[in-house]
Amino acid sequence: MKKVFIILFFPLISFSQQTLYNSIIHDNIQRDYIIHIPSTYNVNNAIPLVFCFHGYGGNASSIMSYTNFNFISDTAEFIVVYPQGTLLQGTPHWNVGGWTLGSSIDDVGFIAALIDSISYLYNINLDRIYSTGMSNGGYMSFLLACQLSNKIAAIASVTGSMTPQTYNQCNPEHPTPVLQIHGTGDQVVPYVGATWSLSINDILQYWINFNSCDALPITTSIPDINIFDGTTVERQSWFNGDNGVSTEHLKVFGGGHNWFGISGNMDIHSSAEIWNFFSKYDINGSIETTTEIIEDKKKEKNKIKIINLLGKEIKPRKNTLLIEIYDKGKVEKTVIIE
């Protein structure tokens, strides 16, 4: 039996005791992570948990900084965790196969143990645990959907994919909502695939088939609100999967290896898109029942604040992408055209 030990460090002062550096011991290795607890957290109310994984060579602090999930967490009322990868030949990584085949680290086991540890410390809604990440972190999210699906409700990948090893050993236990955000001009994780990585079309087709979604997508164009970034976005949605799940793709034409909304394409904000996607599902499928939709229409949403792409609260301004935060966890993007 593996023993897991919890090590607690002091909080980041700038986040007023809400963002903590923590660690557990897994497989005799200290595994670090950053956890952000929303100010509205109440021990009597179970809330969702979101994992956000950094890319190859990245770190937990940097992805926490540029994704701005902490700000969404505070209004949508979920806990967000940024795990830290271990070193592979001196480079932080997640062991997903492909270019990381030399790794012996059990990252799936680490996340399973981390879920148990966090669930012991906080009141987590175990039906609403989600995973997302950038690049290698996107690959890690797909690996969890394949090998830890008894704990993962839905995933979203930004510039990630599935390695042949993940694909060949994929054994999900339930229909799994998947959102893939990827640029057609990505030179790091090629859209068309490589020997070590499936193409984006191939991974989408795998989840469309597994989820029994519609064979043809509903395709919509995202307004090109920033004509200077040289890219455009198309949303492809395969609906009507088992348990009401969907498989969705934000295809960024000309987009590179970026967390869109922070760099590269500025027509979408990846973090807002991801939470809006996650918020529709739990581990049993769609949570948007007819009754809930009718009740929501009776309630007017209340705007809490407006932030920019850096997460700073601002006043409305023209010709700028604004992120409007509402109660009930709703996030909307707005541009006031002069």
C-alpha positions as a Markdown table, in Angstrom:
| # | Residue | x | y | z |
|---|---|---|---|---|
| 1 | Met | 0.0 | 0.0 | 0.0 |
| 2 | Lys | 1.3 | 3.4 | -1.0 |
| 3 | Lys | 1.5 | 6.0 | 1.8 |
| 4 | Val | 0.8 | 9.7 | 0.9 |
| 5 | Phe | 2.2 | 12.4 | 3.2 |
| 6 | Ile | 1.0 | 16.0 | 3.0 |
| 7 | Ile | 3.5 | 18.9 | 3.4 |
| 8 | Leu | 2.0 | 22.4 | 3.9 |
| 9 | Phe | 4.0 | 25.5 | 3.1 |
| 10 | Phe | 3.2 | 29.2 | 3.8 |
| 11 | Pro | 0.7 | 30.9 | 1.5 |
| 12 | Leu | 1.6 | 33.5 | -1.1 |
| 13 | Ile | 1.0 | 36.8 | 0.8 |
| 14 | Ser | -0.3 | 38.6 | -2.3 |
| 15 | Phe | -3.3 | 36.3 | -2.5 |
| 16 | Ser | -4.4 | 36.9 | 1.1 |
| 17 | Gln | -4.2 | 33.3 | 2.4 |
| 18 | Gln | -6.1 | 31.9 | -0.6 |
| 19 | Thr | -3.2 | 30.6 | -2.8 |
| 20 | Leu | -0.9 | 28.0 | -1.2 |
| 21 | Tyr | 2.2 | 26.2 | -2.0 |
| 22 | Asn | 1.6 | 22.6 | -1.0 |
| 23 | Ser | 3.2 | 19.1 | -1.5 |
| 24 | Ile | 2.5 | 15.5 | -1.0 |
| 25 | Ile | 4.9 | 12.5 | -1.1 |
| 26 | His | 4.1 | 10.0 | -3.8 |
| 27 | Asp | 6.3 | 7.1 | -4.7 |
| 28 | Asn | 8.9 | 8.5 | -2.3 |
| 29 | Ile | 9.1 | 11.7 | -4.3 |
| 30 | Gln | 8.0 | 15.1 | -3.1 |
| 31 | Arg | 5.3 | 16.3 | -5.6 |
| 32 | Asp | 4.6 | 20.0 | -5.4 |
| 33 | Tyr | 1.5 | 21.9 | -6.4 |
| 34 | Ile | -0.2 | 25.3 | -6.0 |
| 35 | Ile | -3.8 | 25.4 | -4.9 |
| 36 | His | -6.1 | 28.4 | -5.0 |
| 37 | Ile | -9.2 | 28.5 | -2.8 |
| 38 | Pro | -11.9 | 31.0 | -3.7 |
| 39 | Ser | -12.8 | 33.5 | -1.0 |
| 40 | Thr | -16.4 | 32.2 | -1.1 |
| 41 | Tyr | -15.3 | 28.7 | -0.1 |
| 42 | Asn | -17.6 | 27.2 | 2.6 |
| 43 | Val | -16.7 | 23.9 | 4.2 |
| 44 | Asn | -20.4 | 23.0 | 4.2 |
| 45 | Asn | -20.7 | 23.3 | 0.4 |
| 46 | Ala | -19.0 | 20.9 | -2.0 |
| 47 | Ile | -17.4 | 22.7 | -4.9 |
| 48 | Pro | -15.8 | 21.7 | -8.2 |
| 49 | Leu | -12.0 | 21.1 | -8.6 |
| 50 | Val | -10.0 | 22.1 | -11.7 |
| 51 | Phe | -6.5 | 20.8 | -12.5 |
| 52 | Cys | -4.4 | 23.0 | -14.8 |
| 53 | Phe | -1.2 | 21.5 | -16.0 |
| 54 | His | 1.8 | 23.4 | -17.4 |
| 55 | Gly | 3.6 | 22.6 | -20.6 |
| 56 | Tyr | 6.9 | 20.8 | -21.2 |
| 57 | Gly | 9.6 | 22.9 | -19.6 |
| 58 | Gly | 7.1 | 25.0 | -17.8 |
| 59 | Asn | 6.1 | 25.3 | -14.2 |
| 60 | Ala | 3.0 | 25.7 | -11.9 |
| 61 | Ser | 3.7 | 29.4 | -11.1 |
| 62 | Ser | 3.8 | 30.5 | -14.8 |
| 63 | Ile | 0.7 | 28.7 | -15.9 |
| 64 | Met | -1.2 | 30.1 | -12.8 |
| 65 | Ser | 0.0 | 33.5 | -13.9 |
| 66 | Tyr | -1.0 | 33.5 | -17.6 |
| 67 | Thr | -4.2 | 31.5 | -17.5 |
| 68 | Asn | -5.9 | 33.8 | -14.9 |
| 69 | Phe | -7.9 | 30.8 | -13.6 |
| 70 | Asn | -7.7 | 32.2 | -10.1 |
| 71 | Phe | -9.9 | 35.1 | -11.0 |
| 72 | Ile | -12.5 | 32.9 | -12.6 |
| 73 | Ser | -12.3 | 30.6 | -9.6 |
| 74 | Asp | -13.1 | 33.4 | -7.3 |
| 75 | Thr | -16.4 | 34.2 | -9.0 |
| 76 | Ala | -17.4 | 30.7 | -10.4 |
| 77 | Glu | -16.6 | 29.1 | -7.0 |
| 78 | Phe | -14.3 | 26.3 | -7.8 |
| 79 | Ile | -10.9 | 25.3 | -6.4 |
| 80 | Val | -8.0 | 25.3 | -9.0 |
| 81 | Val | -4.8 | 23.3 | -8.6 |
| 82 | Tyr | -1.6 | 23.8 | -10.6 |
| 83 | Pro | 0.6 | 20.6 | -10.2 |
| 84 | Gln | 4.3 | 20.7 | -10.9 |
| 85 | Gly | 5.9 | 18.2 | -13.2 |
| 86 | Thr | 9.1 | 16.3 | -12.3 |
| 87 | Leu | 12.4 | 16.6 | -14.2 |
| 88 | Leu | 13.2 | 14.5 | -17.2 |
| 89 | Gln | 16.8 | 15.1 | -18.2 |
| 90 | Gly | 16.6 | 18.4 | -16.4 |
| 91 | Thr | 13.2 | 19.5 | -17.9 |
| 92 | Pro | 9.9 | 19.6 | -16.1 |
| 93 | His | 7.5 | 17.2 | -17.8 |
| 94 | Trp | 4.4 | 15.0 | -17.6 |
| 95 | Asn | 4.9 | 11.3 | -18.5 |
| 96 | Val | 2.5 | 10.9 | -21.4 |
| 97 | Gly | 4.6 | 8.7 | -23.8 |
| 98 | Gly | 5.7 | 10.1 | -27.1 |
| 99 | Trp | 8.8 | 12.2 | -26.5 |
| 100 | Thr | 8.7 | 11.4 | -22.7 |
| 101 | Leu | 9.1 | 7.7 | -23.2 |
| 102 | Gly | 12.2 | 7.6 | -21.1 |
| 103 | Ser | 10.3 | 8.8 | -18.0 |
| 104 | Ser | 9.5 | 6.4 | -15.2 |
| 105 | Ile | 7.2 | 8.8 | -13.2 |
| 106 | Asp | 3.7 | 7.7 | -12.4 |
| 107 | Asp | 1.9 | 11.0 | -13.0 |
| 108 | Val | -1.6 | 9.4 | -13.2 |
| 109 | Gly | -1.0 | 7.8 | -9.7 |
| 110 | Phe | 0.2 | 11.2 | -8.5 |
| 111 | Ile | -3.0 | 12.9 | -9.6 |
| 112 | Ala | -5.1 | 10.2 | -8.1 |
| 113 | Ala | -3.3 | 10.6 | -4.8 |
| 114 | Leu | -3.6 | 14.4 | -5.0 |
| 115 | Ile | -7.3 | 14.1 | -5.5 |
| 116 | Asp | -7.6 | 12.0 | -2.4 |
| 117 | Ser | -5.4 | 14.4 | -0.4 |
| 118 | Ile | -7.3 | 17.6 | -1.5 |
| 119 | Ser | -10.6 | 15.9 | -0.9 |
| 120 | Tyr | -9.5 | 15.2 | 2.6 |
| 121 | Leu | -8.6 | 18.8 | 3.2 |
| 122 | Tyr | -11.5 | 20.5 | 1.4 |
| 123 | Asn | -15.1 | 19.7 | 0.6 |
| 124 | Ile | -14.8 | 18.7 | -3.1 |
| 125 | Asn | -17.7 | 17.8 | -5.3 |
| 126 | Leu | -16.3 | 14.5 | -6.6 |
| 127 | Asp | -18.6 | 14.4 | -9.6 |
| 128 | Arg | -17.1 | 17.7 | -10.8 |
| 129 | Ile | -13.4 | 17.3 | -11.2 |
| 130 | Tyr | -11.9 | 18.6 | -14.4 |
| 131 | Ser | -8.5 | 18.7 | -16.1 |
| 132 | Thr | -7.0 | 21.2 | -18.6 |
| 133 | Gly | -3.5 | 22.2 | -19.6 |
| 134 | Met | -1.2 | 23.7 | -22.1 |
| 135 | Ser | 0.8 | 21.6 | -24.6 |
| 136 | Asn | 2.3 | 18.7 | -22.5 |
| 137 | Gly | -0.4 | 19.6 | -19.9 |
| 138 | Gly | -3.0 | 19.1 | -22.6 |
| 139 | Tyr | -1.5 | 15.6 | -23.3 |
| 140 | Met | -1.7 | 15.0 | -19.5 |
| 141 | Ser | -5.4 | 15.9 | -19.5 |
| 142 | Phe | -6.1 | 13.4 | -22.3 |
| 143 | Leu | -4.1 | 10.7 | -20.3 |
| 144 | Leu | -6.3 | 11.3 | -17.3 |
| 145 | Ala | -9.4 | 11.0 | -19.4 |
| 146 | Cys | -8.1 | 7.7 | -20.6 |
| 147 | Gln | -6.6 | 6.2 | -17.4 |
| 148 | Leu | -8.4 | 8.0 | -14.5 |
| 149 | Ser | -11.8 | 8.6 | -15.9 |
| 150 | Asn | -13.5 | 7.3 | -12.8 |
| 151 | Lys | -12.4 | 10.6 | -11.2 |
| 152 | Ile | -12.4 | 13.0 | -14.2 |
| 153 | Ala | -15.7 | 14.6 | -15.4 |
| 154 | Ala | -14.4 | 16.5 | -18.5 |
| 155 | Ile | -11.2 | 17.7 | -20.0 |
| 156 | Ala | -9.9 | 20.6 | -22.2 |
| 157 | Ser | -6.6 | 20.7 | -24.1 |
| 158 | Val | -4.9 | 23.9 | -25.3 |
| 159 | Thr | -2.2 | 23.0 | -28.0 |
| 160 | Gly | -2.0 | 19.5 | -26.7 |
| 161 | Ser | -2.9 | 16.1 | -28.2 |
| 162 | Met | -2.6 | 12.4 | -27.5 |
| 163 | Thr | 0.5 | 10.3 | -28.0 |
| 164 | Pro | 0.3 | 6.9 | -29.6 |
| 165 | Gln | 0.9 | 5.3 | -26.2 |
| 166 | Thr | -2.1 | 7.2 | -24.7 |
| 167 | Tyr | -4.3 | 6.4 | -27.6 |
| 168 | Asn | -3.4 | 2.7 | -27.7 |
| 169 | Gln | -4.0 | 2.3 | -23.9 |
| 170 | Cys | -7.1 | 4.6 | -23.7 |
| 171 | Asn | -9.8 | 3.0 | -21.6 |
| 172 | Pro | -12.3 | 5.6 | -20.4 |
| 173 | Glu | -15.2 | 4.4 | -18.2 |
| 174 | His | -17.8 | 7.0 | -19.1 |
| 175 | Pro | -18.7 | 9.4 | -21.9 |
| 176 | Thr | -16.3 | 12.2 | -21.5 |
| 177 | Pro | -16.8 | 15.8 | -22.7 |
| 178 | Val | -13.7 | 17.0 | -24.6 |
| 179 | Leu | -12.8 | 20.5 | -25.7 |
| 180 | Gln | -9.7 | 20.9 | -28.0 |
| 181 | Ile | -8.3 | 24.3 | -28.6 |
| 182 | His | -5.6 | 24.3 | -31.3 |
| 183 | Gly | -3.9 | 26.4 | -34.0 |
| 184 | Thr | -3.5 | 25.1 | -37.5 |
| 185 | Gly | -0.1 | 26.8 | -37.6 |
| 186 | Asp | 1.3 | 25.2 | -34.4 |
| 187 | Gln | 4.9 | 24.3 | -35.1 |
| 188 | Val | 5.5 | 22.6 | -31.7 |
| 189 | Val | 2.5 | 20.2 | -31.6 |
| 190 | Pro | 1.6 | 19.9 | -35.3 |
| 191 | Tyr | -2.1 | 20.1 | -36.1 |
| 192 | Val | -1.6 | 17.3 | -38.7 |
| 193 | Gly | 0.2 | 15.1 | -36.2 |
| 194 | Ala | 3.7 | 13.5 | -36.1 |
| 195 | Thr | 5.2 | 10.1 | -35.4 |
| 196 | Trp | 5.0 | 10.9 | -31.6 |
| 197 | Ser | 1.6 | 12.7 | -31.7 |
| 198 | Leu | -1.8 | 12.0 | -33.2 |
| 199 | Ser | -3.4 | 14.6 | -35.5 |
| 200 | Ile | -6.1 | 16.9 | -34.0 |
| 201 | Asn | -8.6 | 15.4 | -36.4 |
| 202 | Asp | -7.7 | 11.9 | -35.2 |
| 203 | Ile | -8.1 | 12.7 | -31.5 |
| 204 | Leu | -11.4 | 14.5 | -32.2 |
| 205 | Gln | -12.7 | 11.5 | -34.1 |
| 206 | Tyr | -11.7 | 9.1 | -31.3 |
| 207 | Trp | -13.8 | 11.0 | -28.8 |
| 208 | Ile | -16.6 | 11.7 | -31.2 |
| 209 | Asn | -16.9 | 7.9 | -31.7 |
| 210 | Phe | -16.4 | 7.0 | -28.1 |
| 211 | Asn | -19.0 | 9.5 | -26.9 |
| 212 | Ser | -21.4 | 8.5 | -29.7 |
| 213 | Cys | -21.8 | 12.1 | -30.8 |
| 214 | Asp | -23.4 | 13.3 | -34.0 |
| 215 | Ala | -21.3 | 12.4 | -37.0 |
| 216 | Leu | -21.4 | 15.9 | -38.4 |
| 217 | Pro | -20.5 | 19.1 | -36.3 |
| 218 | Ile | -22.4 | 22.3 | -35.9 |
| 219 | Thr | -19.9 | 24.9 | -37.2 |
| 220 | Thr | -19.9 | 28.6 | -36.3 |
| 221 | Ser | -17.5 | 31.4 | -36.9 |
| 222 | Ile | -16.2 | 33.4 | -34.0 |
| 223 | Pro | -16.3 | 37.1 | -34.6 |
| 224 | Asp | -12.9 | 38.4 | -35.7 |
| 225 | Ile | -12.8 | 41.2 | -33.1 |
| 226 | Asn | -9.0 | 41.6 | -33.4 |
| 227 | Ile | -8.2 | 41.9 | -37.1 |
| 228 | Phe | -4.5 | 42.5 | -36.4 |
| 229 | Asp | -3.6 | 39.1 | -34.9 |
| 230 | Gly | -3.6 | 37.4 | -38.3 |
| 231 | Thr | -5.9 | 34.6 | -37.1 |
| 232 | Thr | -9.5 | 33.6 | -37.1 |
| 233 | Val | -11.5 | 31.0 | -35.0 |
| 234 | Glu | -14.1 | 28.4 | -35.9 |
| 235 | Arg | -16.1 | 26.5 | -33.3 |
| 236 | Gln | -16.9 | 22.9 | -34.2 |
| 237 | Ser | -19.4 | 21.1 | -31.9 |
| 238 | Trp | -20.4 | 17.5 | -32.1 |
| 239 | Phe | -23.5 | 17.3 | -29.9 |
| 240 | Asn | -25.9 | 14.6 | -28.7 |
| 241 | Gly | -23.4 | 12.2 | -27.2 |
| 242 | Asp | -24.2 | 9.6 | -24.6 |
| 243 | Asn | -25.4 | 11.2 | -21.3 |
| 244 | Gly | -25.7 | 14.5 | -23.2 |
| 245 | Val | -22.0 | 15.1 | -23.6 |
| 246 | Ser | -20.3 | 16.9 | -26.5 |
| 247 | Thr | -17.0 | 16.9 | -28.3 |
| 248 | Glu | -15.9 | 20.4 | -29.2 |
| 249 | His | -13.1 | 22.1 | -31.1 |
| 250 | Leu | -12.0 | 25.7 | -31.3 |
| 251 | Lys | -9.9 | 25.7 | -34.5 |
| 252 | Val | -7.6 | 28.7 | -34.7 |
| 253 | Phe | -6.7 | 29.2 | -38.4 |
| 254 | Gly | -3.2 | 30.4 | -38.5 |
| 255 | Gly | -2.8 | 30.1 | -34.8 |
| 256 | Gly | 0.5 | 29.0 | -33.2 |
| 257 | His | 1.5 | 27.4 | -29.9 |
| 258 | Asn | -0.3 | 29.9 | -27.6 |
| 259 | Trp | -2.7 | 30.1 | -24.7 |
| 260 | Phe | -5.2 | 32.1 | -26.9 |
| 261 | Gly | -6.5 | 35.3 | -25.4 |
| 262 | Ile | -3.2 | 35.9 | -23.7 |
| 263 | Ser | -1.0 | 35.6 | -26.8 |
| 264 | Gly | -1.7 | 34.8 | -30.5 |
| 265 | Asn | -5.3 | 34.9 | -31.3 |
| 266 | Met | -7.3 | 37.4 | -29.2 |
| 267 | Asp | -10.8 | 36.6 | -30.4 |
| 268 | Ile | -11.2 | 34.0 | -27.7 |
| 269 | His | -10.0 | 33.7 | -24.1 |
| 270 | Ser | -9.0 | 30.1 | -23.6 |
| 271 | Ser | -9.6 | 30.1 | -19.8 |
| 272 | Ala | -13.1 | 31.5 | -20.1 |
| 273 | Glu | -14.0 | 29.1 | -22.9 |
| 274 | Ile | -12.7 | 26.2 | -20.8 |
| 275 | Trp | -14.7 | 27.0 | -17.7 |
| 276 | Asn | -17.9 | 27.7 | -19.7 |
| 277 | Phe | -17.4 | 24.2 | -21.2 |
| 278 | Phe | -16.7 | 22.5 | -17.9 |
| 279 | Ser | -19.6 | 24.1 | -16.1 |
| 280 | Lys | -22.1 | 22.2 | -18.3 |
| 281 | Tyr | -21.0 | 18.8 | -17.2 |
| 282 | Asp | -20.4 | 16.5 | -14.3 |
| 283 | Ile | -19.1 | 12.9 | -14.3 |
| 284 | Asn | -22.6 | 11.7 | -15.2 |
| 285 | Gly | -22.9 | 13.9 | -18.2 |
| 286 | Ser | -24.8 | 17.1 | -18.9 |
| 287 | Ile | -26.1 | 18.9 | -15.9 |
| 288 | Glu | -28.2 | 21.3 | -17.9 |
| 289 | Thr | -31.6 | 19.8 | -17.4 |
| 290 | Thr | -34.8 | 21.3 | -18.7 |
| 291 | Thr | -35.9 | 22.3 | -15.2 |
| 292 | Glu | -32.6 | 24.1 | -14.5 |
| 293 | Ile | -32.8 | 26.0 | -17.8 |
| 294 | Ile | -36.3 | 27.2 | -17.0 |
| 295 | Glu | -35.3 | 28.3 | -13.5 |
| 296 | Asp | -32.2 | 30.1 | -14.8 |
| 297 | Lys | -34.4 | 32.1 | -17.2 |
| 298 | Lys | -36.4 | 33.4 | -14.3 |
| 299 | Lys | -33.3 | 34.7 | -12.6 |
| 300 | Glu | -31.5 | 37.8 | -13.9 |
| 301 | Lys | -27.7 | 37.4 | -13.9 |
| 302 | Asn | -25.8 | 39.9 | -11.9 |
| 303 | Lys | -22.5 | 41.3 | -13.2 |
| 304 | Ile | -19.8 | 41.2 | -10.6 |
| 305 | Lys | -17.0 | 42.9 | -12.4 |
| 306 | Ile | -15.2 | 43.4 | -15.7 |
| 307 | Ile | -11.5 | 42.3 | -16.1 |
| 308 | Asn | -9.0 | 42.6 | -18.9 |
| 309 | Leu | -6.9 | 39.7 | -20.3 |
| 310 | Leu | -4.5 | 40.1 | -17.4 |
| 311 | Gly | -7.2 | 39.6 | -14.9 |
| 312 | Lys | -7.2 | 43.2 | -13.7 |
| 313 | Glu | -10.5 | 44.8 | -12.9 |
| 314 | Ile | -11.2 | 47.7 | -15.3 |
| 315 | Lys | -14.0 | 50.0 | -16.4 |
| 316 | Pro | -15.8 | 49.4 | -19.7 |
| 317 | Arg | -13.8 | 50.7 | -22.7 |
| 318 | Lys | -14.4 | 50.8 | -26.4 |
| 319 | Asn | -12.7 | 48.5 | -29.0 |
| 320 | Thr | -11.2 | 46.3 | -26.3 |
| 321 | Leu | -11.9 | 42.7 | -25.4 |
| 322 | Leu | -13.6 | 42.7 | -22.0 |
| 323 | Ile | -14.2 | 39.7 | -19.8 |
| 324 | Glu | -17.4 | 40.1 | -17.8 |
| 325 | Ile | -17.8 | 38.0 | -14.6 |
| 326 | Tyr | -21.3 | 37.3 | -13.4 |
| 327 | Asp | -22.6 | 35.4 | -10.5 |
| 328 | Lys | -23.5 | 31.7 | -10.8 |
| 329 | Gly | -20.1 | 31.2 | -12.4 |
| 330 | Lys | -20.9 | 32.8 | -15.8 |
| 331 | Val | -18.1 | 34.3 | -17.8 |
| 332 | Glu | -18.8 | 36.3 | -21.0 |
| 333 | Lys | -16.5 | 38.1 | -23.5 |
| 334 | Thr | -17.6 | 41.5 | -24.8 |
| 335 | Val | -16.3 | 44.1 | -27.2 |
| 336 | Ile | -17.9 | 47.6 | -27.4 |
| 337 | Ile | -17.5 | 48.7 | -31.0 |
| 338 | Glu | -17.1 | 52.5 | -31.4 |
